[in-house]
Amino acid sequence: MSYDRILNTIAAWLLALFWLLPLAYAIWTAFHPAAFETRFEPFAPLTLQNFVQAWSEAPFARYFLNTLILVTGIVAAQFTLCTLAAFAFARLEFRGKGLMFALVLMQLLIMPDILIVENYRTMSLLGLIDTIAAIGLPYVASAFGIFLLRQTFMTVPKELDDAARVEGCSYLGILWRVYIPLAKPTFLAYGLVSVSHHWNNFVWPLIVTNSVETRPLTVGLSIFAVTDSGIQWSVINAATLMTSGPLLIAFLLFQRQFVQSFMRAGIK
């Protein structure tokens, strides 16, 4: 092994260690009594009381329900709109196609935070402030999703289109029977990206929601963590693990499909 490769390996392990330290601390404090928040003892007693206390001191059941409704709605809308748009850009010919796709790509250059004021004004005019719909509406169309699915659809041989047309399929039939089945890995990868982003989204939901009935997990967790009731770090970290655990499990289960689908789409 060369000297440079040894240094790169050591640096990679150090970076991984620095990344894992906060997670390791959160897991340690969440599963141990508060007395062990700042000291490490290998034989310290384990407990689930921190999770019980966190669950009882804040309406996390409602936060989970709000987040599930929000994420499910956004992903379903994105799958529908992005699939139709991507198919049109990949296989249909119409006037202004290149210009419209360029405008879609320009959306990737715009930071979402720039649009917060205008989005809030729009939601206010629609009377949707403090609703789950207000959180999700600005995200129902995704330029990244359109681009990713278009790249995947472009790899489908056109001979399959011709064969489907001979069988009497319409454009929607071709999309449903040919393109969507072949793009399942891409849908899975994009779904993971979308779920992760909107599960962790914080700034926009914080601005547009005011009540327990509409707050997602991220906003509920932040309010829970800044209360003046003397909550311990062990309880806060237990609540953090509860909210982030589903995403971590999903990524560990689908990480191979996640990486492979982006490679197939030509994104390195």
Disulfide bonds with the S-S distance in Angstrom:
none
